[in-house]
Amino acid sequence: MYKLKLSPDAISVIVVSIIVVLLIFIPTGFSTNQHANSMRAAARVIETNDTMMHNTGMILLGDQVCKLEILNGPYKGKIVEGTNRLMGKMEIDKVFEKGDKALVVLDTEGNEIRYVNVIDHYRINVELVLFGGFLFLLIWFAGWTGAKAMLSFVLTILTIWKILIPSLLKGWNPIVLSMIVVMILTIIIITLVGGFNKKSFAAISGSLAGTVLTCIMAIIFGKYFKIHGAIMPFSETLLYSGYDYLNLTNIFIAATFIASSGALMDIAIDIAAALDELVQKNPHLSRKEVIKSGFNIGRAVIGTMTTTLLLAYSGGYIALLMIFMAQGTPVMNILNLKYVSAEILHTMVGSFGLVTVAPFTAVIAGIVLTQPKEEERLIKSTERNEVHERRTSFEV
């Protein structure tokens, strides 16, 4: 009888795929805020009435009445009117034009639509196109490895949304919970992409060592920086929504090492993969030579990765930096502001992890990927015998 024999690589893909499917169906414990007599739908704007809108300089206020055609659901094709209320906040308000697609909530009574609430522009189709293009490019370039990378990408999203966020809302310890989630994701992702081998073990060990150090640094310097977790966008809204028991500062600290964990994984697998290839091509390299090569590779990688973190963190605060310059704010004041100090903490703590994960991974990879040469083993054996003889003569 023919027996199906699966490779470790195929087994890991199957296991992760099962986990992804389970996560999709696992409830978060937080119900969607939608009444039984309401439903969401896409609608096309066929006409707008802007007569009740007025501007006060750059800010728009009032109501925009939109005539809409429902595009899906049981009311598809029905023409309705919805009101787009403007709050006077540019980051929240939206203005529709003829031909736009909108996301609407239909409040119904019986078979009739009682009220239409215009939520925002409908972007799901564009997001799917963008995601599909990314998926196609990744698989076209990286092949099977790209498919596994995409699987790990989906796993990470689901783990954060279905496990991390609900658990944080339930009041679990943010630092411990986030560290466990990062560790699990690190092990699964690196094993999925790199396989069950010494290379993956070295990358996992180096990455986790850097993550633990980053966590410790975030805890220590978060205390001395005296930054409250309410600095995170929308965090105060949580407190006013009935979640006043949350420790926002610990969540902020957890977010610090979560944000850098991806970069740590990247560096760890880069160095481990490079050293594994080096040893495969030249098995006669000594452990010391491999570790030295790992240090050299790590220096080159770190040189750009630290700047990558800086650009990633500061990119979201370009407008704030422009305000500082436009108003002539002294640099001393800028460096002491909460928002800037928080980004400095993010960048510096993440950079500490990046700098240390390279030597961690190099040393671990050098140990697990190589075997001591015969001469080295003989020397060590001779040294042990000499020590034993000295001890024996001393006792006599």
SULFEN-V596335 format. One record per residue. N is the residue number from 1. RES is the residue in one letter. BURIAL is 1 if it has 24 or more other C-alpha atoms within 12 Angstrom, else 0. Layout:
# SULFEN-V596335
((N | RES | BURIAL) (N | RES | BURIAL))
This chain:
# SULFEN-V596335
((1 | M | 0) (2 | Y | 0) (3 | K | 0) (4 | L | 0) (5 | K | 0) (6 | L | 0) (7 | S | 0) (8 | P | 0) (9 | D | 0) (10 | A | 0) (11 | I | 0) (12 | S | 1) (13 | V | 1) (14 | I | 0) (15 | V | 0) (16 | V | 1) (17 | S | 1) (18 | I | 0) (19 | I | 1) (20 | V | 1) (21 | V | 0) (22 | L | 0) (23 | L | 0) (24 | I | 0) (25 | F | 0) (26 | I | 0) (27 | P | 0) (28 | T | 0) (29 | G | 0) (30 | F | 0) (31 | S | 0) (32 | T | 0) (33 | N | 0) (34 | Q | 0) (35 | H | 0) (36 | A | 0) (37 | N | 0) (38 | S | 1) (39 | M | 1) (40 | R | 1) (41 | A | 1) (42 | A | 1) (43 | A | 1) (44 | R | 1) (45 | V | 1) (46 | I | 1) (47 | E | 0) (48 | T | 1) (49 | N | 1) (50 | D | 1) (51 | T | 0) (52 | M | 0) (53 | M | 0) (54 | H | 0) (55 | N | 0) (56 | T | 0) (57 | G | 0) (58 | M | 0) (59 | I | 0) (60 | L | 1) (61 | L | 1) (62 | G | 1) (63 | D | 1) (64 | Q | 1) (65 | V | 1) (66 | C | 1) (67 | K | 1) (68 | L | 1) (69 | E | 1) (70 | I | 1) (71 | L | 1) (72 | N | 0) (73 | G | 0) (74 | P | 0) (75 | Y | 1) (76 | K | 0) (77 | G | 0) (78 | K | 0) (79 | I | 0) (80 | V | 1) (81 | E | 1) (82 | G | 1) (83 | T | 1) (84 | N | 1) (85 | R | 1) (86 | L | 1) (87 | M | 0) (88 | G | 0) (89 | K | 0) (90 | M | 0) (91 | E | 0) (92 | I | 0) (93 | D | 0) (94 | K | 1) (95 | V | 1) (96 | F | 1) (97 | E | 0) (98 | K | 0) (99 | G | 0) (100 | D | 1) (101 | K | 1) (102 | A | 1) (103 | L | 1) (104 | V | 1) (105 | V | 1) (106 | L | 1) (107 | D | 1) (108 | T | 0) (109 | E | 0) (110 | G | 0) (111 | N | 0) (112 | E | 0) (113 | I | 1) (114 | R | 0) (115 | Y | 0) (116 | V | 1) (117 | N | 1) (118 | V | 1) (119 | I | 1) (120 | D | 1) (121 | H | 1) (122 | Y | 1) (123 | R | 0) (124 | I | 0) (125 | N | 0) (126 | V | 0) (127 | E | 0) (128 | L | 0) (129 | V | 0) (130 | L | 0) (131 | F | 0) (132 | G | 0) (133 | G | 0) (134 | F | 0) (135 | L | 1) (136 | F | 0) (137 | L | 0) (138 | L | 0) (139 | I | 0) (140 | W | 0) (141 | F | 0) (142 | A | 0) (143 | G | 0) (144 | W | 0) (145 | T | 1) (146 | G | 0) (147 | A | 1) (148 | K | 1) (149 | A | 1) (150 | M | 1) (151 | L | 1) (152 | S | 1) (153 | F | 1) (154 | V | 1) (155 | L | 1) (156 | T | 1) (157 | I | 0) (158 | L | 1) (159 | T | 1) (160 | I | 1) (161 | W | 1) (162 | K | 1) (163 | I | 1) (164 | L | 1) (165 | I | 1) (166 | P | 0) (167 | S | 1) (168 | L | 1) (169 | L | 1) (170 | K | 0) (171 | G | 0) (172 | W | 0) (173 | N | 1) (174 | P | 1) (175 | I | 1) (176 | V | 1) (177 | L | 1) (178 | S | 1) (179 | M | 1) (180 | I | 1) (181 | V | 1) (182 | V | 1) (183 | M | 1) (184 | I | 1) (185 | L | 1) (186 | T | 1) (187 | I | 1) (188 | I | 1) (189 | I | 1) (190 | I | 1) (191 | T | 1) (192 | L | 1) (193 | V | 1) (194 | G | 1) (195 | G | 1) (196 | F | 1) (197 | N | 0) (198 | K | 1) (199 | K | 1) (200 | S | 1) (201 | F | 1) (202 | A | 1) (203 | A | 1) (204 | I | 1) (205 | S | 1) (206 | G | 1) (207 | S | 1) (208 | L | 1) (209 | A | 1) (210 | G | 1) (211 | T | 1) (212 | V | 1) (213 | L | 1) (214 | T | 1) (215 | C | 1) (216 | I | 1) (217 | M | 1) (218 | A | 1) (219 | I | 1) (220 | I | 0) (221 | F | 0) (222 | G | 1) (223 | K | 0) (224 | Y | 0) (225 | F | 1) (226 | K | 0) (227 | I | 1) (228 | H | 0) (229 | G | 1) (230 | A | 1) (231 | I | 0) (232 | M | 1) (233 | P | 0) (234 | F | 0) (235 | S | 0) (236 | E | 0) (237 | T | 0) (238 | L | 0) (239 | L | 0) (240 | Y | 0) (241 | S | 0) (242 | G | 0) (243 | Y | 0) (244 | D | 0) (245 | Y | 0) (246 | L | 1) (247 | N | 1) (248 | L | 1) (249 | T | 1) (250 | N | 1) (251 | I | 1) (252 | F | 1) (253 | I | 1) (254 | A | 1) (255 | A | 1) (256 | T | 1) (257 | F | 1) (258 | I | 1) (259 | A | 1) (260 | S | 1) (261 | S | 1) (262 | G | 1) (263 | A | 1) (264 | L | 1) (265 | M | 1) (266 | D | 1) (267 | I | 1) (268 | A | 1) (269 | I | 1) (270 | D | 1) (271 | I | 1) (272 | A | 1) (273 | A | 1) (274 | A | 1) (275 | L | 1) (276 | D | 1) (277 | E | 0) (278 | L | 1) (279 | V | 1) (280 | Q | 0) (281 | K | 0) (282 | N | 0) (283 | P | 0) (284 | H | 0) (285 | L | 1) (286 | S | 1) (287 | R | 1) (288 | K | 0) (289 | E | 1) (290 | V | 1) (291 | I | 1) (292 | K | 1) (293 | S | 1) (294 | G | 1) (295 | F | 1) (296 | N | 0) (297 | I | 1) (298 | G | 1) (299 | R | 0) (300 | A | 0) (301 | V | 1) (302 | I | 1) (303 | G | 0) (304 | T | 0) (305 | M | 1) (306 | T | 1) (307 | T | 0) (308 | T | 0) (309 | L | 1) (310 | L | 1) (311 | L | 0) (312 | A | 0) (313 | Y | 1) (314 | S | 1) (315 | G | 0) (316 | G | 0) (317 | Y | 0) (318 | I | 0) (319 | A | 0) (320 | L | 0) (321 | L | 0) (322 | M | 0) (323 | I | 0) (324 | F | 0) (325 | M | 0) (326 | A | 0) (327 | Q | 0) (328 | G | 0) (329 | T | 0) (330 | P | 0) (331 | V | 0) (332 | M | 0) (333 | N | 0) (334 | I | 0) (335 | L | 0) (336 | N | 0) (337 | L | 0) (338 | K | 0) (339 | Y | 1) (340 | V | 1) (341 | S | 1) (342 | A | 1) (343 | E | 1) (344 | I | 1) (345 | L | 1) (346 | H | 1) (347 | T | 1) (348 | M | 1) (349 | V | 1) (350 | G | 1) (351 | S | 1) (352 | F | 1) (353 | G | 1) (354 | L | 1) (355 | V | 1) (356 | T | 1) (357 | V | 1) (358 | A | 1) (359 | P | 1) (360 | F | 1) (361 | T | 1) (362 | A | 1) (363 | V | 1) (364 | I | 1) (365 | A | 1) (366 | G | 1) (367 | I | 1) (368 | V | 1) (369 | L | 1) (370 | T | 1) (371 | Q | 0) (372 | P | 0) (373 | K | 0) (374 | E | 0) (375 | E | 0) (376 | E | 0) (377 | R | 0) (378 | L | 0) (379 | I | 0) (380 | K | 0) (381 | S | 0) (382 | T | 0) (383 | E | 0) (384 | R | 0) (385 | N | 0) (386 | E | 0) (387 | V | 0) (388 | H | 0) (389 | E | 0) (390 | R | 0) (391 | R | 0) (392 | T | 0) (393 | S | 0) (394 | F | 0) (395 | E | 0) (396 | V | 0))
